[in-house]
Structure formats: structure tokens, C-alpha cells
């Protein structure tokens, strides 16, 4: 059987031993029950069973175990939610930044793109040229970000439960998300570049 974390979900389970209830001086006890019915119904049945044994014994509270775990995690939930909100904002700002920089690069290279299309460049060639540069920059930023995150991972260790601060799946998922955002943000202006009319681009110059 697995250990129970009575003193905190993030603390190692210490060695313990159990005594019969009559040998304990405590005036209260906790009963844990596993059930396949709704927790509310089980709580009512347990209250009724205890009242049948001794009507004078009060039942202070009864809650599903998932709520008990939730209350134990509540102190760290708010800072993590706040951090997630800032992370989402940073993701949106980075997407807008990639889009803006790529759009500006397309506008500055309109004549070049027109010339390339005029001499036979295909849409995939233009897409590769525009997106390649944007993705190289995004890849460089991602590599630097991963190094910084790994170096400072210990700062988040106290706020995590059930996952390592250097969990490879987490880093892989975040990296995939950032790459997807960079691809989308650079694809929109790159797609617009493939529609440049060579005649219009050259005449504009």
C-alpha cells in the first residue's frame, strides 16, 4: 500500500505506528470510507450509522476526499493561477511580437519578394524564406528560455506537487506550444507575402 501524507502533500511520509482507539487520549477521530455512490449520500449514511451507535457523538464535518485535497492545495493555487495568467499574457505578447516583426520584414522586402516570384519562385519558396527566418529567431529564444528555466527551476519546486520542476514532458509540451504559436504568428504574414503581385511590387518602386 502507498504511504499517506498526513502532514502535507509535499512532505515525505514519516515513520508512524497505529494504536487502538481506546489507548489514545484524543477525544476525536477521523473516519475515511471508500464508496461507489455519491459522497453526499455516503455522508448521510455514515451520520445515520454513527447516530445509531451513539446519538451524543457529534460529526463536525464530512467532505469528499477530492475536496480535502483541494483545501490542502488552496494556499498554493492562487500564486500558480496568477503565474499562469502572466504566462498567458507573455505568450500573447510574444505572438504579437513575432507577427509584427515578420509583417514589417515582409513590407520591407516586398520588391525582393516580387522579383523572386517574377523569376519563378513558388509560394512554398516564399513561405519557407519568410517563416524560416522567424522560426530561427523563435528557436534561439526558445533555447535561451529553456536554459534559464532549467537554471531557475528550483524556485518553483516548493509550489509543485506530483511533478518534478524539471519534468521532461512539461518542458516538451511547453516547447511544442511555443513553436506552434511561432509558426502561426509567422505564417499569417508569410502567407500574405505569397500573394504579392510582381507587377504591382515592381511598379511601386
TAQUIWO-V697689 format. One line per field, one symbol per residue. ss: DSSP state (H for helix, E for strand, C for the rest). burial: b if it has 9 or more other C-alpha atoms within 8 Angstrom, else e. Layout:
ss=???
burial=???
//
This chain:
ss=CCCCCCCCCCCCCCCCCCCCHHHCCCCCCCCCCCCCCCHHHHHHHHHHHHHHHCCCCCCCCCCCHHHHHHHHHHHHHHHHHHHHHHHHHHHHHHHHHHHHHHHHHHHHCHHHHHHHHHCCCCHHHHHHHHHHHHHHHHHHHHHHHHHHHHHCHHHHHHHCCCCCCCCHHHHHHHHHHHHHHHHHHHHHHHHHHCCCCHHHHHHHC
burial=eeeebeeebeeebeeeeeeeeeeeeeeeeeeeeeeeeebeebbeeebeebbeeeeeeeeeeeeeeeebeeebeeeeeeebeeeeeeeeeebeeebbebbeebbeebeeebbebbbbbeeebeeeebbeebbbebbeebbeebeeebeeeeeebeebbeebeeeebeeeeebeeebeebbebbbebbbbbbbebbebebeebbeee
//
